Protein backbone atom coordinates (compact mmCIF):
# COMPACT_ATOMS: atom_id res chain seq x y z
CA UNK A 1 0.00 0.00 0.00
CA UNK A 2 1.38 3.42 -0.92
CA UNK A 3 2.17 6.18 1.56
CA UNK A 4 -0.64 8.26 0.08
CA UNK A 5 -3.16 5.53 0.84
CA UNK A 6 -1.81 5.13 4.40
CA UNK A 7 -2.21 8.85 5.01
CA UNK A 8 -5.75 8.89 3.72
CA UNK A 9 -6.70 6.08 6.13
CA UNK A 10 -4.88 7.47 9.18
CA UNK A 11 -7.24 8.67 11.97
CA UNK A 12 -5.51 12.07 12.12
CA UNK A 13 -6.36 12.73 8.49
CA UNK A 14 -9.88 11.37 8.95
CA UNK A 15 -10.46 14.01 11.66
CA UNK A 16 -9.93 16.72 9.04
CA UNK A 17 -13.29 15.76 7.53
CA UNK A 18 -15.22 16.41 10.75
CA UNK A 19 -15.26 20.23 10.54
CA UNK A 20 -16.43 20.57 6.90
CA UNK A 21 -18.95 17.74 7.29
CA UNK A 22 -20.32 19.29 10.47
CA UNK A 23 -20.56 22.68 8.76
CA UNK A 24 -22.39 21.25 5.72
CA UNK A 25 -24.73 19.24 7.93
CA UNK A 26 -25.59 22.17 10.20
CA UNK A 27 -25.87 24.96 7.64
CA UNK A 28 -26.85 23.13 4.43
CA UNK A 29 -28.32 19.64 4.76
CA UNK A 30 -30.35 20.24 7.92
CA UNK A 31 -32.03 23.50 6.72
CA UNK A 32 -32.63 21.97 3.29
CA UNK A 33 -34.18 18.81 4.73
CA UNK A 34 -36.31 20.88 7.16
CA UNK A 35 -37.65 23.14 4.42
CA UNK A 36 -38.42 20.24 2.10
CA UNK A 37 -40.07 18.30 4.93
CA UNK A 38 -42.36 21.21 5.86
CA UNK A 39 -43.14 21.94 2.20
CA UNK A 40 -44.08 18.34 1.41
CA UNK A 41 -46.01 17.75 4.62
CA UNK A 42 -49.30 17.77 2.68
CA UNK A 43 -48.21 14.86 0.47
CA UNK A 44 -49.27 11.63 2.16
CA UNK A 45 -48.60 9.09 -0.56
CA UNK A 46 -46.41 8.36 -3.55
CA UNK A 47 -49.38 8.76 -5.88
CA UNK A 48 -49.81 12.38 -4.76
CA UNK A 49 -46.15 13.08 -5.44
CA UNK A 50 -46.40 11.47 -8.88
CA UNK A 51 -49.47 13.57 -9.64
CA UNK A 52 -47.40 16.67 -8.97
CA UNK A 53 -44.55 15.44 -11.17
CA UNK A 54 -46.92 14.65 -14.04
CA UNK A 55 -48.41 18.13 -14.14
CA UNK A 56 -47.87 19.82 -17.54
CA UNK A 57 -46.53 22.88 -15.74
CA UNK A 58 -43.52 20.91 -14.47
CA UNK A 59 -42.64 19.45 -17.87
CA UNK A 60 -43.15 22.81 -19.61
CA UNK A 61 -40.93 24.63 -17.11
CA UNK A 62 -38.19 21.99 -17.27
CA UNK A 63 -38.28 21.91 -21.07
CA UNK A 64 -37.98 25.69 -21.38
CA UNK A 65 -35.15 25.72 -18.84
CA UNK A 66 -33.20 23.15 -20.83
CA UNK A 67 -33.66 24.48 -24.34
CA UNK A 68 -33.12 28.17 -23.50
CA UNK A 69 -29.90 27.17 -21.71
CA UNK A 70 -28.85 25.05 -24.70
CA UNK A 71 -29.54 27.84 -27.20
CA UNK A 72 -27.81 30.41 -24.99
CA UNK A 73 -24.76 28.15 -24.67
CA UNK A 74 -24.53 27.63 -28.44
CA UNK A 75 -24.72 31.37 -29.11
CA UNK A 76 -22.12 32.03 -26.42
CA UNK A 77 -19.76 29.54 -28.07
CA UNK A 78 -20.33 31.16 -31.48
CA UNK A 79 -19.38 34.56 -30.08
CA UNK A 80 -16.73 33.42 -27.61
CA UNK A 81 -14.61 30.96 -29.61
CA UNK A 82 -13.37 33.50 -32.21
CA UNK A 83 -12.55 35.86 -29.34
CA UNK A 84 -10.69 33.06 -27.53
CA UNK A 85 -8.63 32.42 -30.68
CA UNK A 86 -7.84 36.12 -30.99
CA UNK A 87 -6.69 36.43 -27.39
CA UNK A 88 -4.68 33.20 -27.55
CA UNK A 89 -2.76 33.85 -30.76
CA UNK A 90 -2.32 37.61 -31.09
CA UNK A 91 -0.69 40.34 -29.02
CA UNK A 92 -2.10 43.81 -29.56
CA UNK A 93 -2.40 47.11 -27.76
CA UNK A 94 -5.12 47.02 -25.11
CA UNK A 95 -5.33 43.23 -24.94
CA UNK A 96 -5.25 43.12 -21.14
CA UNK A 97 -7.77 45.95 -20.95
CA UNK A 98 -10.07 44.05 -23.30
CA UNK A 99 -9.81 40.91 -21.16
CA UNK A 100 -10.66 42.94 -18.07
CA UNK A 101 -13.63 44.64 -19.73
CA UNK A 102 -15.11 41.35 -20.89
CA UNK A 103 -14.99 40.07 -17.31
CA UNK A 104 -17.00 42.99 -15.88
CA UNK A 105 -20.47 41.59 -16.78
CA UNK A 106 -19.66 38.28 -15.10
CA UNK A 107 -18.84 39.84 -11.74
CA UNK A 108 -21.97 42.01 -11.74
CA UNK A 109 -25.24 40.70 -10.25
CA UNK A 110 -27.59 39.28 -12.87
CA UNK A 111 -30.30 41.70 -11.74
CA UNK A 112 -27.97 44.61 -12.62
CA UNK A 113 -27.30 43.10 -16.06
CA UNK A 114 -31.02 42.64 -16.71
CA UNK A 115 -31.82 46.17 -15.53
CA UNK A 116 -29.07 47.63 -17.73
CA UNK A 117 -30.46 45.81 -20.76
CA UNK A 118 -33.91 47.21 -20.01
CA UNK A 119 -32.56 50.75 -19.76
CA UNK A 120 -30.57 50.27 -22.97
CA UNK A 121 -32.81 48.19 -25.26
CA UNK A 122 -36.19 48.59 -23.59
CA UNK A 123 -39.08 50.55 -25.13
CA UNK A 124 -37.90 53.67 -23.28
CA UNK A 125 -34.21 52.82 -23.55
CA UNK A 126 -31.73 55.30 -24.93
CA UNK A 127 -31.18 53.33 -28.16
CA UNK A 128 -34.89 53.33 -28.98
CA UNK A 129 -35.22 57.00 -28.07
CA UNK A 130 -32.27 57.88 -30.30
CA UNK A 131 -33.71 55.90 -33.22
CA UNK A 132 -37.15 57.44 -32.72
CA UNK A 133 -35.66 60.95 -32.82
CA UNK A 134 -33.42 60.13 -35.78
CA UNK A 135 -36.08 58.37 -37.89
CA UNK A 136 -39.04 60.47 -36.68
CA UNK A 137 -40.90 57.43 -35.34
CA UNK A 138 -43.79 57.42 -32.90
CA UNK A 139 -43.10 53.95 -31.50
CA UNK A 140 -39.95 52.14 -30.48
CA UNK A 141 -38.43 50.25 -33.48
CA UNK A 142 -36.67 47.64 -31.31
CA UNK A 143 -39.01 45.55 -29.18
CA UNK A 144 -37.01 43.10 -27.09
CA UNK A 145 -38.66 43.47 -23.71
CA UNK A 146 -40.23 40.18 -22.49
CA UNK A 147 -38.93 38.25 -25.49
CA UNK A 148 -36.68 35.23 -25.86
CA UNK A 149 -34.12 37.31 -27.74
CA UNK A 150 -33.64 39.59 -24.74
CA UNK A 151 -32.90 36.54 -22.58
CA UNK A 152 -30.45 35.07 -25.08
CA UNK A 153 -28.58 38.34 -25.65
CA UNK A 154 -28.23 38.92 -21.91
CA UNK A 155 -26.95 35.38 -21.36
CA UNK A 156 -24.38 35.73 -24.13
CA UNK A 157 -23.27 39.11 -22.79
CA UNK A 158 -23.00 37.69 -19.28
CA UNK A 159 -21.19 34.41 -20.05
CA UNK A 160 -18.91 35.12 -23.02
CA UNK A 161 -16.00 35.83 -20.69
CA UNK A 162 -16.12 32.17 -19.53
CA UNK A 163 -15.33 30.98 -23.07
CA UNK A 164 -12.70 33.67 -23.54
CA UNK A 165 -10.85 32.75 -20.38
CA UNK A 166 -11.21 28.97 -20.12
CA UNK A 167 -10.81 28.13 -23.80
CA UNK A 168 -8.46 31.03 -24.55
CA UNK A 169 -6.07 30.22 -21.70
CA UNK A 170 -6.05 26.52 -22.62
CA UNK A 171 -5.44 27.41 -26.27
CA UNK A 172 -2.50 29.58 -25.25
CA UNK A 173 -0.83 26.65 -23.44
CA UNK A 174 -1.13 24.25 -26.39
CA UNK A 175 2.15 23.46 -28.12
CA UNK A 176 2.12 25.21 -31.55
CA UNK A 177 4.76 22.79 -32.82
CA UNK A 178 2.09 20.09 -33.25
CA UNK A 179 0.25 22.14 -35.85
CA UNK A 180 3.51 23.28 -37.43
CA UNK A 181 4.62 19.67 -37.81
CA UNK A 182 1.32 18.77 -39.45
CA UNK A 183 1.64 21.69 -41.86
CA UNK A 184 5.19 20.60 -42.75
CA UNK A 185 3.82 17.13 -43.57
CA UNK A 186 1.37 18.63 -46.04
CA UNK A 187 -1.77 19.19 -43.97
CA UNK A 188 -3.85 22.22 -44.83
CA UNK A 189 -4.85 24.75 -42.17
CA UNK A 190 -8.35 23.32 -42.09
CA UNK A 191 -7.15 19.73 -41.81
CA UNK A 192 -4.63 20.62 -39.10
CA UNK A 193 -7.35 22.40 -37.14
CA UNK A 194 -9.89 19.58 -37.27
CA UNK A 195 -7.28 16.84 -36.97
CA UNK A 196 -5.07 18.24 -34.20
CA UNK A 197 -6.24 21.51 -32.65
CA UNK A 198 -9.92 20.73 -32.23
CA UNK A 199 -9.44 17.26 -30.60
CA UNK A 200 -6.93 18.74 -28.13
CA UNK A 201 -9.20 21.72 -27.50
CA UNK A 202 -12.39 19.68 -27.05
CA UNK A 203 -12.07 19.10 -23.25
CA UNK A 204 -11.69 22.85 -22.66
CA UNK A 205 -14.60 23.68 -24.98
CA UNK A 206 -16.87 21.07 -23.37
CA UNK A 207 -16.01 22.10 -19.81
CA UNK A 208 -16.52 25.79 -20.63
CA UNK A 209 -19.80 25.02 -22.41
CA UNK A 210 -21.01 22.99 -19.42
CA UNK A 211 -20.19 25.85 -17.06
CA UNK A 212 -22.05 28.31 -19.28
CA UNK A 213 -24.98 25.86 -19.48
CA UNK A 214 -25.10 25.61 -15.68
CA UNK A 215 -25.28 29.39 -15.32
CA UNK A 216 -27.97 29.62 -18.01
CA UNK A 217 -29.87 26.67 -16.54
CA UNK A 218 -29.99 28.33 -13.10
CA UNK A 219 -30.65 31.81 -14.47
CA UNK A 220 -32.97 33.87 -12.29
CA UNK A 221 -32.64 37.66 -12.54
CA UNK A 222 -32.33 37.71 -16.34
CA UNK A 223 -35.42 35.53 -16.82
CA UNK A 224 -37.47 37.30 -14.16
CA UNK A 225 -36.83 40.83 -15.44
CA UNK A 226 -36.30 40.39 -19.19
CA UNK A 227 -38.63 37.43 -19.66
CA UNK A 228 -41.45 38.90 -17.64
CA UNK A 229 -44.50 36.74 -16.87
CA UNK A 230 -44.22 34.88 -20.18
CA UNK A 231 -41.05 32.87 -19.56
CA UNK A 232 -40.11 30.85 -16.50
CA UNK A 233 -37.13 28.63 -15.70
CA UNK A 234 -37.05 26.25 -12.74
CA UNK A 235 -35.43 28.93 -10.60
CA UNK A 236 -38.05 31.55 -11.46
CA UNK A 237 -40.85 29.00 -11.10
CA UNK A 238 -39.69 28.16 -7.55
CA UNK A 239 -39.79 31.87 -6.69
CA UNK A 240 -43.23 32.42 -8.19
CA UNK A 241 -44.75 29.30 -6.65
CA UNK A 242 -43.46 30.40 -3.24
CA UNK A 243 -44.08 34.16 -3.33
CA UNK A 244 -47.04 34.59 -5.69
CA UNK A 245 -49.04 31.38 -5.18
CA UNK A 246 -47.67 30.09 -1.84
CA UNK A 247 -47.72 26.59 -3.30
CA UNK A 248 -44.91 25.17 -1.19
CA UNK A 249 -45.45 21.60 -2.41
CA UNK A 250 -44.85 22.56 -6.03
CA UNK A 251 -41.95 24.83 -5.05
CA UNK A 252 -40.33 21.98 -3.11
CA UNK A 253 -40.77 19.57 -6.02
CA UNK A 254 -39.19 22.05 -8.44
CA UNK A 255 -36.36 22.63 -5.97
CA UNK A 256 -35.56 18.92 -5.79
CA UNK A 257 -35.67 18.73 -9.58
CA UNK A 258 -33.32 21.70 -9.81
CA UNK A 259 -30.90 20.17 -7.30
CA UNK A 260 -30.81 16.87 -9.19
CA UNK A 261 -30.14 18.56 -12.53
CA UNK A 262 -27.42 20.85 -11.19
CA UNK A 263 -25.77 17.94 -9.38
CA UNK A 264 -25.53 15.93 -12.61
CA UNK A 265 -24.24 18.96 -14.52
CA UNK A 266 -21.66 19.74 -11.84
CA UNK A 267 -20.34 16.16 -11.85
CA UNK A 268 -20.00 16.26 -15.65
CA UNK A 269 -18.23 19.62 -15.48
CA UNK A 270 -15.80 18.32 -12.86
CA UNK A 271 -14.94 15.27 -14.96
CA UNK A 272 -14.18 17.34 -18.07
CA UNK A 273 -12.26 19.96 -16.08
CA UNK A 274 -9.75 17.31 -14.98
CA UNK A 275 -8.82 16.75 -18.63
CA UNK A 276 -7.88 20.41 -19.12
CA UNK A 277 -5.10 20.54 -16.53
CA UNK A 278 -2.31 19.35 -18.81
CA UNK A 279 -2.72 20.34 -22.47
CA UNK A 280 -0.25 19.02 -24.98
KETORMAR-908321 format. One record per residue (C-alpha): residue in three letters; x, y, z. Coordinates in steps of 0.5 Angstrom, whole numbers, plus 500, padded with zeros to 3 digits. Layout:
<rodrens>
ALAXYZ ...
</rodrens>
This chain:
<rodrens>
UNK500500500 UNK503507498 UNK504512503 UNK499517500 UNK494511502 UNK496510509 UNK496518510 UNK488518507 UNK487512512 UNK490515518 UNK486517524 UNK489524524 UNK487525517 UNK480523518 UNK479528523 UNK480533518 UNK473532515 UNK470533521 UNK469540521 UNK467541514 UNK462535515 UNK459539521 UNK459545518 UNK455543511 UNK451538516 UNK449544520 UNK448550515 UNK446546509 UNK443539510 UNK439540516 UNK436547513 UNK435544507 UNK432538509 UNK427542514 UNK425546509 UNK423540504 UNK420537510 UNK415542512 UNK414544504 UNK412537503 UNK408535509 UNK401536505 UNK404530501 UNK401523504 UNK403518499 UNK407517493 UNK401518488 UNK400525490 UNK408526489 UNK407523482 UNK401527481 UNK405533482 UNK411531478 UNK406529472 UNK403536472 UNK404540465 UNK407546469 UNK413542471 UNK415539464 UNK414546461 UNK418549466 UNK424544465 UNK423544458 UNK424551457 UNK430551462 UNK434546458 UNK433549451 UNK434556453 UNK440554457 UNK442550451 UNK441556446 UNK444561450 UNK450556451 UNK451555443 UNK451563442 UNK456564447 UNK460559444 UNK459562437 UNK461569440 UNK467567445 UNK471562441 UNK473567436 UNK475572441 UNK479566445 UNK483565439 UNK484572438 UNK487573445 UNK491566445 UNK494568438 UNK495575438 UNK499581442 UNK496588441 UNK495594444 UNK490594450 UNK489586450 UNK490586458 UNK484592458 UNK480588453 UNK480582458 UNK479586464 UNK473589461 UNK470583458 UNK470580465 UNK466586468 UNK459583466 UNK461577470 UNK462580477 UNK456584477 UNK450581479 UNK445579474 UNK439583477 UNK444589475 UNK445586468 UNK438585467 UNK436592469 UNK442595465 UNK439592458 UNK432594460 UNK435601460 UNK439601454 UNK434596449 UNK428597453 UNK422601450 UNK424607453 UNK432606453 UNK437611450 UNK438607444 UNK430607442 UNK430614444 UNK435616439 UNK433612434 UNK426615435 UNK429622434 UNK433620428 UNK428617424 UNK422621427 UNK418615429 UNK412615434 UNK414608437 UNK420604439 UNK423600433 UNK427595437 UNK422591442 UNK426586446 UNK423587453 UNK420580455 UNK422577449 UNK427570448 UNK432575445 UNK433579451 UNK434573455 UNK439570450 UNK443577449 UNK444578456 UNK446571457 UNK451571452 UNK453578454 UNK454575461 UNK458569460 UNK462570454 UNK468572459 UNK468564461 UNK469562454 UNK475567453 UNK478565459 UNK478558460 UNK478556452 UNK483562451 UNK488560457 UNK488553455 UNK489555447 UNK495559450 UNK498553453 UNK498549447 UNK504547444 UNK504550437 UNK510546434 UNK504540434 UNK500544428 UNK507547425 UNK509539424 UNK503538421 UNK503543416 UNK510541415 UNK508534413 UNK503537408 UNK496538412 UNK492544410 UNK490550416 UNK483547416 UNK486539416 UNK491541422 UNK485545426 UNK480539425 UNK485534426 UNK490536432 UNK488543435 UNK480541436 UNK481535439 UNK486537444 UNK482543445 UNK475539446 UNK476538454 UNK477546455 UNK471547450 UNK466542453 UNK468544460 UNK467552459 UNK460550455 UNK458546461 UNK460552466 UNK456557461 UNK450552461 UNK450551469 UNK449559469 UNK444559464 UNK440553467 UNK440557474 UNK439564471 UNK434568475 UNK435575475 UNK435575467 UNK429571466 UNK425575472 UNK426582469 UNK427581462 UNK423575461 UNK417578465 UNK411573466 UNK412570460 UNK418566461 UNK420562467 UNK426557469 UNK426553475 UNK429558479 UNK424563477 UNK418558478 UNK421556485 UNK420564487 UNK414565484 UNK410559487 UNK413561494 UNK412568493 UNK406569489 UNK402563490 UNK405560496 UNK405553493 UNK410550498 UNK409543495 UNK410545488 UNK416550490 UNK419544494 UNK418539488 UNK422544483 UNK427545488 UNK429538488 UNK429537481 UNK433543480 UNK438540485 UNK438534482 UNK440537475 UNK445542478 UNK448536481 UNK449532475 UNK452538471 UNK457539476 UNK459532476 UNK460533469 UNK464539469 UNK468537474 UNK470531470 UNK472535464 UNK475540468 UNK481535470 UNK482534463 UNK484541462 UNK490541467 UNK495539462 UNK495541455 UNK500538450 
</rodrens>
